[in-house]
């Protein structure tokens, strides 16, 4: 598995599970829905909030 560039604040399980699904950088989340991410084991509301906090300053966001 490749090295993840996701924020450490996501937590180890969420980062690992997202990487297993192919998401290892913040750039890959633009346009992905929170519903899709919440279906992944280890990804909960806190992880969604953290992802949004890291995407928004760069002008990016999750899909509605």
C-alpha positions as CSV (number, residue, x, y, z in Angstrom):
1,X,0.0,0.0,0.0
2,X,1.3,3.5,-0.8
3,X,2.0,6.1,1.8
4,X,-1.1,8.1,2.7
5,X,-0.9,11.9,2.6
6,X,-4.2,12.3,4.5
7,X,-4.3,14.3,7.7
8,X,-3.2,12.4,10.8
9,X,-6.1,13.9,12.6
10,X,-8.4,11.5,10.7
11,X,-7.2,8.7,12.8
12,X,-5.4,5.5,11.9
13,X,-8.4,3.4,11.0
14,X,-10.0,6.0,8.8
15,X,-6.8,6.7,7.0
16,X,-6.1,3.0,6.4
17,X,-9.6,2.2,5.2
18,X,-9.7,5.2,2.9
19,X,-6.3,4.2,1.4
20,X,-7.6,0.7,0.9
21,X,-10.4,2.2,-1.2
22,X,-7.9,4.2,-3.2
23,X,-8.0,7.6,-1.5
24,X,-4.6,8.7,-0.3
25,X,-4.5,12.4,-1.0
26,X,-7.0,15.3,-0.4
27,X,-7.1,16.1,-4.1
28,X,-9.0,12.8,-4.6
29,X,-12.0,13.8,-2.4
30,X,-13.3,16.7,-4.4
31,X,-16.7,15.7,-5.7
32,X,-17.0,12.6,-3.6
33,X,-20.1,12.5,-1.4
34,X,-20.1,12.2,2.3
35,X,-22.6,9.4,2.0
36,X,-20.2,7.4,-0.1
37,X,-17.4,7.9,2.5
38,X,-19.6,7.1,5.5
39,X,-20.3,3.7,3.9
40,X,-16.6,2.8,4.5
41,X,-15.8,1.1,7.8
42,X,-13.9,3.4,10.1
43,X,-15.1,6.6,8.4
44,X,-17.7,8.5,10.5
45,X,-19.0,12.1,10.9
46,X,-15.8,13.2,12.6
47,X,-13.7,12.1,9.6
48,X,-16.1,13.9,7.2
49,X,-15.8,17.1,9.3
50,X,-12.0,16.8,9.2
51,X,-11.9,16.2,5.5
52,X,-14.1,19.3,4.9
53,X,-11.9,21.4,7.2
54,X,-8.9,20.5,5.1
55,X,-10.6,20.9,1.7
56,X,-12.4,24.2,2.2
57,X,-9.4,26.4,2.7
58,X,-8.2,25.2,-0.7
59,X,-11.5,26.0,-2.4
60,X,-12.6,22.4,-2.7
61,X,-15.5,20.5,-1.2
62,X,-17.2,17.1,-0.9
63,X,-20.2,16.6,-3.2
64,X,-23.6,17.4,-1.7
